[in-house]
Amino acid sequence: MDKALARRTVKSMSCSYYQFLFLLTTLLFLAQCADLPPEGPVGPPGLAGHATAVDENTGALVYYGGLAASGDSRASRSTTWSWDGEFRRVAAAGPGPRYGHTMVFDRARGQTILFGGAGSCGENAYCDDLWVFQEEMWSELTAEVTPGPRFGHAMAYDSRRNRVVLFGGVGEESDCATGDCQTTWFFAGGQWSKLP
C-alpha cells in the first residue's frame, strides 16, 4: 500500500477511530507472536500502556511510549513511531519514558498533544506535563493550572467546542483523594480549565 493511499484510507475510514486502533494493535500483537523482529522494518516492539493519535496534518498514526510487553524487562519506553502504511521510528527526543499517558490531535491548534502518564516524572509517581508533537518534533507546553499528576485517564477532542476533554485516571491531587480522579478538564487556548 503506498503512503498516499494509506493517508486517504485513514482519513476516510467509516469505522471509528477506536475500531481502527483496536485492529492495528491486534495486528501488531500478532506480528510479535509470529517471532518477527521486534524493531526495524516491522515496527515498534510489543507494547502495553502506550498512546496513539492520528496526526491529521499528515494522516499518520503516531505512537509514543508504553511498557515493553515481552521479555525480562517491563521498562517504560520513550520512542516515537509513525505509521502511514509502513512503520518508521521518529528520531525526535520526547517527553521521556512513560506509560498510561494519553494523546489526541487538537484540531484547534493543529497539533498532537500528550498529557500525563507514569514513568520518568521526577519526584512524582505520575506525570502532569503537557507535550506537543508537530512536524516530527516534541516540545513541552507550560500552563499555570493543570489537571494534576495522573495516569490511565482518557482524552478526546470535542470538535463542536474546539477543545480537548480529559477525564478520570489515577492521581495524587485533591480531586483524586481516593486515588481515582473523577473530574473533567478542558484544554483550549493553551490553558486547562476544570469542569465546575
Summary of the structure (lengths in Angstrom):
residues: 196
radius of gyration: 16.5
end to end distance: 47.5
largest distance: 50.2
contacts: 605
relative contact order: 0.12
helix: 15%
strand: 37%
